């Protein structure tokens, strides 16, 4: 019920935005566009692309340099302790071992839950 109460106004806002877009598109359909109008439009597109590419480059740079882990440690100290113990991506896996339950290849970190086991039909 909470999800419906959240989504209903959001879809209403989306509908109003689409309606406003159609009204504006139809109102300006016959308006001529002069050559001087293309310059700001092209500059806006180019600078938007440059800004988007620059922000994505900063995102990858900060992620690969480890700056994101410092923010995670400030928000969740337990997650930082687990990352220090098992590596930042928690990919350490024990060698395969046979067991009656079929629990081979569990994660080395005891706090990490094992993946769900498939059952035979």
N, C-alpha and C positions, 0 to 999 in steps of 0.2 A: 504494500500500500504506500509506503514511503517513496518507493521508486516511482510510482505513478504520479504522486504529488510533486515529485521533482521534475519528471520528464514532461508533464503536461504544460507547465508554463514555458519550458524551453522550446517545445515544439510550437507553441503559440507565438513566441518571439521569432522563431525561424519562419513561420508562415507570414507574419507581418513583414519581415525583411524581404522575403521573396515577392510579396505583393508590392512593396515599395519599389523594388528593383524593376518589376514589370511596368509599373506606372511611369517611372522615370525613363525607362528605355523607350516606351511608346511616345512620351512627351518630346523627347529629343531626337526622334527618328528622322524628322524632316529638316533638322538644323544642319546647315552647311558647316564643314570644318575647314578652316583656312590653313595655309601652310605654316603660319606662325603658331598654330595650336598644336602641331605635331612635335615641336621642339620640347616643350615642357613634359609632354607625354612620354617621349623617348627618354628624356633625362630621368624622369621618375622611375621608369622601368629599369634602366641601367643601374641607377643608384640603389634601387631595391634589391636587385640581384647581387650587387657588390656587397651590400649590407648582409644579406642572407648567407652568402658564401663566407664572408668574414666571420660571422657568428658561428657557423658550422665548423670552420677551421679552429676557432678558439675552443669550441666544445671538444673536438678530438684532441687538441693539444693538451687541455687541462685533464682529460681523462687518461691519456697515455703518460703524462708526467706524474700522476698520482695526486693531483691537487684535490680530486673529489673525495679521496679517502679521509683527508683531514676534516672535511665538512661532515662526512658520515660519522666520524669518531666523536665530533662535538654533539651530534644529535642522538647517537646510540652507542654508548661506551662498550656495551656487551658485544655488539657487532664488530667493533674495532678489535677487541680482544680475540674474537674468533678469527678475524682476518689475519692478525699477527701470528696466530698459532698454526693456521692451515694454509696461508697464502691468500692473496687478495681475491682469487676467483674460486677457492675451495674446490680445486680439481684433483686433489691428492686421493688416489684410490689404492686400496690394498690389493695385493695379488689375489687372483681367483682362488677360492677355497671351496671344497665340497662340503656340504652339510645336508642333513636330512630335510631341512626346511627349504633348501634351494636358495640360500641367501649369499650367493657368491658376489664378489665385487662390491661390497658395501663401502661407503665413504669412510675415510679414516677419522673424521670428526664425529665423536659419539653424539653430539647434539644435532647433527644433520639427519633427518629421517631418511630411511632407506626408500628407494623407489618402490612403487607398488608391484607386487609379484603377479604374473599372469597365471591364471588357473586354466587347467585343461578342461575342455568341454566334453 
